[in-house]
Structure formats: structure tokens, C-alpha cells
Amino acid sequence: MSEPLLSLRGVNKSFGAVHVLRDVDLDVRAGEVTALVGDNGAGKSTLIKCIAGIHPIDDGELRFEGRPVTIHGPKDANALGIEIVYQDLALCDNLDVVHNLFLGREIHSGLTLNETEMEKRAGETLKSLSVRTLRSLRQNVSSLSGGQRQTVAIARAVLWNSKVVILDEPTAALGVAQTEQVLKLVRRLADNGLGVVLITHNMNDVMQVADSIAALYLGQMAAQVRAKDVTYTQVIELITAGRSDALAAVA
Amino acid sequence: MSAQATVPAPPVSEFERETTPGQGGIGEAAGGYWERIKGGDLGALPAVIGALVLVIVFGIMEPDSFLTQQNFANLLNQGAAIMVLAMGLVFVLLLGEIDLSAGFTAGTGAAILGVTLTNHGWAWPLAVAAALLTGVAIGFAIALLVARLGIPSFVVSLAFFLGLQGAMLLIIGEGGTIPIRDDAVLSVMNKNMPTGLGWLFAVIVVAGFAATSLRAIQTRKRAGLQTPAMSVWAAKVGALAVVVLIAVFLLNQERQRANAPIIIQGVPWVVPLVVALVVALTFLLMRTSFGRHVYAVGGNAEAARRAGINVPNIKTVCFILGSTLAIVAGILLASRDNSVSPTTGGAQTLLYAVGAAVIGGTSLFGGRGRIVDAVTGGLVVAIIANGLPLVTQKSGVQFIINGLVLLLAASVDAVSRRRAAATGR
């Protein structure tokens, strides 16, 4: 198997006396969806915030494309090509789709904004993701459905030639049809060669799109396994008990 | 599994090509506009309707004094300071903040102008610069407390409201009123453009709008993006041309009372000043990333922060712009009154300006508003301020009506916001 795009070894993180992450290992490969699962409080959010540079790690190693890297802030993560789509999406309702996609990284020609260039590139990006559900790029985000908003947030993450996209519970607030659309989009991101990390509580999502499943249990990585090697029940066991006897027997 | 197979595929329309409004000419554009209004995006509609209704009402009640060319020119002079003050407030309101001290910031600016011009004999550019710099300092101080310390702008600007009132009294001193005698400052509000220059100005405004909007359309066309129909463009340019030309025609009429020795006619000099401010500030807000970031901070400050926008910096610049424009308004007030007194910028000045911005369509909740709102809303407020004293002498009635108008504007804002939330706009 090829070298992982992003790999964590022995990552520890404490908040005061609380040891949140203990010797966590994680591999994210290009072209794959890595599902990060775990119960509430298992440390999923802390782990991605460490990758995003929001929390510095206490010790451990972070390797990106084989090189050891240190991430001191969100800008470092962005510079490496790591983008995060947060659960609340962080979109501005009063701006249109193009403005949201380029927010904070607008394209200029001289002093002024280059609206045509931004709109063109926004259209191309959405097309590359085979997004056909938007009526107009110039409609305000407030007029979009939950699934469309998620799409815009994901498109914003891939607009900058990013290599790793981390999605925090992208389907949590969506209906059945919209969940389906977003999962297809997640799959397409991986098929386009990105490393995708999908954080979710929904086992159906995991079984449907994940290539690899990483289960956190009380701050420790219970196991990272190939999705095709495990059953639904075994994943649930990993999440709730931190181990799976059946899985151990196979290994 | 079979159930899944029978689910019809979601309707697939070729991405943003066919179903987009705006391609089909005026009819479709009007339909799209009506949809937006139903969805709670009223734009300038309340201001336009308000202005028309008020003109008709006052025109019927007081045809001899309200509907005169003299009064039309007065209206612009009365409205100009409110409009400029409101333009500054638009920046602050876009953030979802408020600056209650803007009125007395204007007064302080006028006081500094008056003292430096009249008492110290400074040249007017120096005096104006001193006043403007004071505005920058006031805005910076307010922003420091609001954006860095996190005190609500309501409280900070209320404190400045009181503090600046005191500062004004101290600057003006015992005399009470400082006359202004500088020709340059006085001519802004008291002199008019020659009629020929007025016409030239009208042509420049219309042609400038036509050319820039046409160029925007052509750039989009060249890039292969959807463009509004040319008939819509022509209709907009035509409407602007009609309004501008009628206004200039009326202002170019002789408007002095019969058998007076001097002729008063032409567009007041303050009009091109206001137009220039509208153009420059609209450019700043709509065409630069600073402007985009202002809207982003007002819409969702947390999202803006995560997008790498320095939110405190944006807020600081907005407060500075607000206070500096308030100073400009103060200079206009001083020019109009030929003097500065402790009441300059006081009384209803601030509420008129807030009302102007809100009536024009700027939201008190942040994230929605335009510079031109200050002008359309300012016109409505000026009509009320101008017409009401002609109708009733009782200042009690005038206060109550002004209060009601402000409440009405805020209600329209709140209701349209709720409608917008309900229809997902």
C-alpha cells in the first residue's frame, strides 16, 4: 500500500489534568475516505483540531506526504493543503455562493475584486464536483437548503487545490435525500484523489462510503481497519468497548 | 435494494444555465424583483413609496409652500447632512453595531471647524483637516472599546454621546455661538452651480452610470457568464436619466421670490459632493475586499474570523469611517447654519440619520445595506423634516410623528427580516 498522505504517530494532547488524546495513530491516504468514529467525548473533535492547528499537540509526530511537519496554526494547515469543513459550515448567509467560496481569499485585479474570474472558477469547481443542484451562483446562501449549504462549504474546501479535506459530521442535520447527495460528493472527492476524513456518528454513512475506519475510544485509537474487513457490529464494538473480540480473532 | 432503484433521480438541470432569472428581458426582471419583494427583500421600495406618498400628502395640504422650487432646493440642503451622517452609519449598521454618538461627533467637528476658522483664523483646508482628523480619532477610540475590549457599541457610543456633548460645549466656550464667515465653507450649502455646469454634471452622472454598468455586462459576457438583458440595462439608465434631468431642470429654474434683486438658480454645490461620496463609498463597499469583509462580519462574524478575516480591524475601519463621515455632516451643518452652536448635531439629528439608513433599506441587524440607502432614506426624512413644520407648528406633534416614523421603519426592517428567514432568503 502506498505512503499515507497524512499520518499521525503517538499524538498526545492534554487540557490541564485531562488527558484527551493518548498515543493516537492515524493514517489518511489519498483517494480514500477515512471515517473517524467514536462515541461522544472520545476525542474526535480534539484530534481534528490538532490536525487543523487550532490546538497544538503536546507530543507525537505528524507527517505530511512523508515529511515530518509541525502545525502551529490554521494558516500552517491551510498552507499544507489541509481544509476543514466544520459542522456549522461557517457560511455567511447574507453573501452569495461565489462570495462565500472566496471569502477571505478573494481574487483581485488591481484594487478591485475580480468578480468574473471568481464566478468562473466557482462554476468550474462546482462542475468538477458534479454539483447540479444550485440554481444560480449569485443567490444568497440563506436561500439554499441544508444539503446545498454543505455542498458550498465542501466546494470551498476543495477550491484551493487542497489535499486533505476533513468533514465534521456533514450529514448530521440533513434529510435522507440530501444525505445521499452529500455522501456521493464525499465519495467523489476521494475519487478525485483527495484524502478525505469523515467524522460521523452514523454507521450507515460509514459503511456506505468509507475505505478505512479509525475508531477512537476514550482518547485512544482502538483500531484503524479496512472497511471491507469489518462488519457493522464489529465497528459498534470498537466504538463502545474499544475492542472487538471477533476482529482480534481475525487478525 | 429494489426500493432504492425505483427512487426517481433528483431533477437535474444543467448547471445555472436555463432556470436563472435575468435572461428574458424586462418582464422576467420585473418578475424576479417581485419574487424578491415577496421574499422580504424590500430594497429601496419603502423609501421610494414613502417619498412619493409624503410628497403627495404635503403637496395637497400645503401646495403653496411645499411644492415650490425654493423648497425643493431647501429640501436637498436639509437632507444633505442627514444623508452623509447616514452613509457613515451604514458602515456601522452593516456590522450589526450602532453609533449613537454620531450626531455629536458631527457637532464636535463643526465646533472645531468654527473655532479654528473664526477664532484662530486658520485657512479652511487646515480647519477641515483638523475636524476630519478628530473624527478619525473618535472613531478609533470607539472601535478600540467595542472591537478590542468587547463593550457593546450601544453603551460605548452612549458614553461618547454624553462626553462629546460636553467636549463641544468646552470647545465652543462661553460665547455660545460661533459664526462662520469663510466663503469656501459657506458656499457648499449656500451657493449653486452655474446652470450650464449643472447640465454637464447631470450628463456626467447618467453617462458614467451607463458606461460602468455596460462595461460590467460586457466583461461578464466575454467571460461566458450569464448577463442581464440589455433591455433591463436600458430601462435602468433611462429611469436614472429621467430623474436626474428633471431634478436638474427644476433646480436650474429661477427660484427667488418675485421682484427680488438677485437671481437664485442652479444645482446646490452640496449635490455633487453627496454624489461623489456615494460613488466613492459604494465602490469601497461593493468592489473591494474590504467591503466584502464588512458584509461578511455583519452576516456571520465567526465565519469571517475562520475565513482569516481580521474582524477587529474591519470593525475599527468601519467605526472610523462612520465618525469621519459624521464630521463631514457636521461641516455641512455649520455651512448651512452659517454658524456653530451647542445644539449643532444635537436634537433629532442622529435619529434622523439612523431613520434615513433604515428607511432606505439598511438593516439594524447587520449584514444588509447599501450606501445609496442613506440617500433614498435621507430624502424621505428630509421631506418629513421639511414638510411637517409647514403643516403643524406644534413641536410636540412633530416629535411624536418623527418617533412613529422611526418605529415604522424599524418594524419594516424586522418584519422583512422575519419574512426573509421564513422564505429562506
Chai-1 contact restraints between the chains, C-beta under 6 A:
chainA,res_idxA,chainB,res_idxB,connection_type,confidence,min_distance_angstrom,max_distance_angstrom,comment,restraint_id
A,A90,B,A303,contact,1.0,0.0,6.0,A-B,restraint_1
A,A90,B,R306,contact,1.0,0.0,6.0,A-B,restraint_2
A,L91,B,A303,contact,1.0,0.0,6.0,A-B,restraint_3
A,C92,B,A296,contact,1.0,0.0,6.0,A-B,restraint_4
A,C92,B,G299,contact,1.0,0.0,6.0,A-B,restraint_5
A,C92,B,N300,contact,1.0,0.0,6.0,A-B,restraint_6
A,C92,B,A303,contact,1.0,0.0,6.0,A-B,restraint_7
A,D93,B,G299,contact,1.0,0.0,6.0,A-B,restraint_8
A,N94,B,G299,contact,1.0,0.0,6.0,A-B,restraint_9
A,N94,B,G367,contact,1.0,0.0,6.0,A-B,restraint_10
A,N94,B,R368,contact,1.0,0.0,6.0,A-B,restraint_11
A,L95,B,Y295,contact,1.0,0.0,6.0,A-B,restraint_12
A,L103,B,A296,contact,1.0,0.0,6.0,A-B,restraint_13
A,L103,B,A307,contact,1.0,0.0,6.0,A-B,restraint_14
A,G104,B,A307,contact,1.0,0.0,6.0,A-B,restraint_15
A,G104,B,G308,contact,1.0,0.0,6.0,A-B,restraint_16
A,G104,B,I309,contact,1.0,0.0,6.0,A-B,restraint_17
A,E106,B,S289,contact,1.0,0.0,6.0,A-B,restraint_18
A,T112,B,R287,contact,1.0,0.0,6.0,A-B,restraint_19
A,L113,B,R287,contact,1.0,0.0,6.0,A-B,restraint_20
A,T116,B,T219,contact,1.0,0.0,6.0,A-B,restraint_21
A,T116,B,R220,contact,1.0,0.0,6.0,A-B,restraint_22
A,T116,B,A223,contact,1.0,0.0,6.0,A-B,restraint_23
A,E119,B,L225,contact,1.0,0.0,6.0,A-B,restraint_24
A,K120,B,A223,contact,1.0,0.0,6.0,A-B,restraint_25
A,R132,B,V12,contact,1.0,0.0,6.0,A-B,restraint_26
A,R132,B,F15,contact,1.0,0.0,6.0,A-B,restraint_27
A,R135,B,T19,contact,1.0,0.0,6.0,A-B,restraint_28
A,S136,B,E16,contact,1.0,0.0,6.0,A-B,restraint_29
A,S136,B,T20,contact,1.0,0.0,6.0,A-B,restraint_30
A,L137,B,E16,contact,1.0,0.0,6.0,A-B,restraint_31
A,S142,B,R425,contact,1.0,0.0,6.0,A-B,restraint_32
A,S143,B,G424,contact,1.0,0.0,6.0,A-B,restraint_33
A,S143,B,R425,contact,1.0,0.0,6.0,A-B,restraint_34
